[in-house]
């Protein structure tokens, strides 16, 4: 029996990606940090014990309703029996009934981030942060809103090429109205093999709804890239907080530091989150010691997370780029750097995803349940959920800038480091 919980921070639901056969597939949703993590935030966490969350304990006897709950569950079993005896279409799929019962129980909590993942959904969620290739449109999405909502398109993805933007709401898919349709169901409808197209009807603030035709493709979720910029400034960008991100980041940082830069830019724009453990490992590359975040539970208890020793970039001047697509694990890192005075945040306010989900695999390969267990707070005790992080230096990025290939946010970060 494997009852260990899996912790991720997400993207919001995050993490789930729209894809065919893997979560890393083109459409990500949010705690892998929940952050799917998210949007979330996923083997989502290969070693759950690192996160300080105890394994879920289950009774060795799973053969029936516990004695003290038998009276409470009498109506449930009465309904189960009635469906199996009287429902017009027989036989009734027992597995679907069981899955529906789990969904109904979790829906009763009225928490957008607490949900059931069937086996295929859970498989995709696991694969998404493993860097697996998938087939989809390439966008991180939030499945917890009234409509499936774009957190951010992946760089170079079909979603980006089709002009999708953060906070776009998908109100219809191939002409089918998505009003009242669960976000995860809508996400599944966007999935499909490469080379096929899907027509998304988009609701964007300040505009009339419009259709976007997106051709699905094979997508590999990016993790880290780096380069040297003008003014001898090192630049590193994180696209997600996956299984190997911290290791890859350290390699990139060591390569940049060998070139003696005057400072570093950490670009977290449109990074929707990932593993909690990866977020702590990442921020530990920039903060040498001390508190980097808190996890606060419903019973009033909290867990303190401190930076791990051995970071390679704890002294060099640092600027962090954030925007409306920076969520979950990205906000953990950015919030710690801001609160600890380690560097300045440049850009616009971040997404505001600060709840923590625990992924618990179910027996007999029946998927998993994702349950909100805590909120996370910055070192100064700030609650970011629903609020986001305000940058130290506010810099907008306009449509005109994008069309002209300009990046004033990056320019400001370079300016601050060179000066």
N, C-alpha and C positions, 0 to 999 in steps of 0.2 A: 504494500500500500504506500503510495506516495502522496502525502497530504501536505507537503511543504507549501507555504504561500509564496507567491512570486511578487516582488515589489518592483514597480517601475514608476517613473514619474511622467507623463504624457502629455503629449500632446495632448490633452483634452481627451480625447478618447483615446488618443492618440493613440493610440497609435494606429489606428488601423489604416493600412494602405489599400487603395483600390487596386486590385490586381487580380490576375488569374492564377491561383495556386499558391500565392505567398502574400504575407502581409506587407512585405517590403515592396510589394507591387505598387503600382502607380498611385494608388490613392491612399494616403496615410490619414489615419484619423488619430485622435488623442487618446494615464500616468504611466505609460511606460514612465514618465515622470509624472504622473499624470500631472502623472501628468501624466495612456497611450496619449500616459504619460501616457495625461495626458494623458494634448490632446495630446488615463490614461495611465506616456507613459506610459519582461514581457516577456522554451526556457527562456521566460522573459527575464528573469534574474537567475543566472546560473547558480548563484550561491545566496539564497535568501537570507541566510544567517548574517551576512555582512550588514544587512539593514537593521539588525536589532529586533526583528519581528519574530516571535516564536512560531514554531510549526503549529498548524491547526491540529487539535487533538480530536479524534473521532472514536466513537464507541466501537469495540471489536465486534459487537453484534449488530449488524445492520439489517437483520431479518425482519424487523417490524417496528411499529410505532412505540417509542419509549413508554413505560408504564404510566408515568406522570403526565403524559400528553395524550393518552388514548381518548379521553372524553373530549378534549379540545378538537381532535382530528376526526371525530366521528362524522361530522358533515362532509369533510373532504373525501373520506373513503366511501361515504354514501353516494356522493356525486360521481366519483370514479366508477363505482359499480353501475350506477344508473346509465352513464354514458356507454359503458361496454355492453349493457343489456338492451338498451332501448334506442340508441342513436341509429338513424335511418340507414347510414352507410356502414356496413360491417364487412370485415372486422376493423375495429379502430386501431390505428397505429399506436401501440403502447409507448413507444419511445417518444413520439411527438407529444403525447399527453403529458409525459413526465417533464419534458423540456418546457412545455407550456406552463406547467405548474410552477416550475422554478422561475420563469419569467414573471408570472403573476405575483409571486411572493416578493421578488425584488422591486417590481413596479410599485408595490404598495408602500415602499419606503419613500417614494416621490423624490428620489435623488437621481439627477441626470447622469451621474458618473458611476452609479451602482447598477450592474446589469449582468445578464447571462451571455456567455459566448458559446455557441454550439461548437462541435469539434472542428469544423472547417474554419470558422472565424478564429478560434484559438490557435489553430495551426498558422494562419496568416499573421496573427499578432506576434507569435513567436518569431516567425521568419523576418518580419519587417525590420527589426533592429539587428538582425544578423547580417545585414548587407546582402541579402539574397536578391537575385534578379527576379523581376515579376513583370507581368503584362497589365498595363493600366494606363491612366492618364497622367500620373505623376503629380499628385498634390496632397499635402497634409490637410485633413479635414476635421471638423468638429461635428460629431454625430449627436450631440446632446441638445442642440437648439431645436426650434420648431421646424426648421428645414436644415438639410445637410449644408454645412457652411464651410467655405474655404478658409483654412488658416493661412496657408501659403502654397503657391505652386513650387515644385522643385525646379532648380535651375536647369534650363535647357529642355524641360519636359514638354510633352504635348499640351499640358494645361497652361504652361507659361506662354507657349507659342500661340495658343488660342486666345490669349489676353485675359485669362482668369486672374482675379486679384483677391487679396485678403478681404474677408467679410462678405464676399459674394455668396448669396444664398441660392441654392439650386431648388427652384420651385416646381420644376417639371423635368422629367427624363424621357426622351423620345416621345414627347407629347403627352405623357402620363402625369397628371397632377399629383404632386407630392404632399399636398395638404393633408395633415393627419397621419402621414406615413412615417414610421420610426426611422431615425437617422441611419441606423445600421442597415435596415432594409433598403433604404435609398442608396447607401454606399454599395451594397451588393449589386444593385441594378446598374451602377456605373462600371463595374468590372466587366472585362471581356477580353477576348484574344487580340493580340497585336494585329494591326491592319484593319480592324473593324472600327466603325465610327459610332459615336454616341452624341445625341443632340441634347444639350443641357440648356434649359431655360433659366436665365440668371436674373435675380433681383439685386440691383446695386443701388445704394443710396444716391438719391438725386437724379436717377435715370429711370426711364420706362423699362419694363422687363424686355429682355432680348434673348435670342437663341445663339448659342455658341456650339459649333460643330467641332468635336475633338476626335482625332484619330488616335486610337490606343496604340501603345508601343511597348517594346520590352525595355524595362527600366531597371537600373541598378542604383539603389539609394546611395547617394554620396555621403562621405563622412568628413574628411579633412582635406584642405588644400592650403598651400602657403607660397609666398614669394616675397622678394624684396621690392619695395616701392621707391619712388623718388625721395630724395632727402635722406637716404639710408635708413628707411623705416621698414621694419619687418611686419609682414601681414599674414595672419592665419585665420582661416574661416572654418567654422564647424557647421555642418549641415544637419547633424542629428547627434544624439548621445547614445550610440550603439555599443555593442559588446567590445569592439576593438578601438573605439574612438580615443580613449585615454592613452592607450599605447601608441597609436598613430600620432596623436597630438604631441606627445613627448618627443618622438622622432623628428617631427617637423620643427618643433621649438629648438631642439639641439642643433639642427642644421642652420636655422636662422641665426641663432646666437653665435655660431662659429663665424658668421660674417660681420660681427660687431655692430649691430644696428643701434641707433640712438634711442629707439623705443619700439614697442610692439603694439599692433592693433589686433584685437580679438573681435572678429565679426560674427555676431550671433543673430544677424537679421534673418528673418524667416526660418529660424531654427525652432521647430515645434516641440522639442524635448526628447526624452528617452529614459534610460535607466537612471535611477537615483544614485546607485553606486558610481556610475560613470560621472554624474554631475559632481560628486564629492571629489573624485579623482582629478577631474578637469580643473576645478577651482583650486585644488591643492598644488597645481603647477604654478599658480600665481600668488598664492597666499601661503606663507611658510608655516604658520601655526595659528591656534586660536579658533574660536567659534565661527562657523560658516553658515549654519542654519539650525533651526529647531523644527521638530515635528511635534505638534500639539494634539493630544487625543481627547476624545469626548469625555473621559473620566477625569480630566484635569491634569493627567500626567503628560510629561513631555520627554522627548529624547533630544539630546544635544549632539550635534555633529561638528567635529573639529577637523581642521585641515590635517592632511597626512603629511608627514615629513618627506623630504626628498624632492620637492618641486624645483624645476630648473630655471624658472623665470620669476622668482619672487622679489627681485630687486629692480629690474629694469622698468623704466617708465611705461605705463600701460593706458590705453584707451579702449573702451568697449563700445561697439556699435550695436544698437538695438532698434527695433521698430515694432509695428503692430503684429508682426508674425513671430516675434520672439516670445516663446511661451514655456511654461513649466520648468524643465531642467535649465533652460537658458536663463530664466528669471532667478533660479537658485544661484547660478554662477554670477550673473550681473548684480543681483541684490547684495551678495556677499562682498563683491569687489567694491561696490558703492558704499555700503555701510562701513566697511573696514578702512575706507580711505585709500584703497590700493590703486584706484584709477578712476577716471571720469567716464560716465556714460554719455554717448553722443547719438542723436537721432530723434526718434519720437517715442511716445509712451508704449510700453510693452503690452502684451496681450492680457495678462492678469489671470493666470491659471495657478492656483496655489493649494489644491486639495490633493490628498494622497490616496491612491487606490492600491489594494492588495489583490493580486490575482491568485485564486486558489483552484488548482486543477481538481476536477471531479473524478470519481472512480469510474472504471470501465470505459475510459476514453470518451467521456461524455462532455468534453469541453471544460469550461472553467466559469467561475463566478468572479466578478470584479466588484469589490466592496470598498466604499470610501471609509477609511479608517482614521484619517487625521488631516489637519491642515499644516502647511509648512509656513514658517516665518523667517524673515531675514535676521541677521545677527542683532540688529537693533529692535527686534520684536515686531517688525512691520508685517501686517497681513496683506498679501498681494492679491489674494483671490478676488477677482472681480474689480480690482483697482489698477493693477499694473504698476510698473516702475516708471517714474518720471525721470527723463534724462537730465544730467547736469547741464548739458548744452543742447538746446532744442534746435534741430535742423530738419526742415522738411525736405522731401524728395518729390518734386512735382512731375506731372505727366510730361511737361515740356523738357524737364531734365532727362527723363528716361528716353524720350524720343531723340534727344540730341546726344545721348551717350554720356551725359554728365552724372557725377555722383558727389553732390555737395557734402553729404554726410562723411564720406571717406576723405574728401578734401579737408574738411574741418579737423578730422582726427589727425591727419598728417600735419596740419598746421600747428595743432596743440603740441605735438611731440617734437617737431623741429624747433619751435620757439622755446 
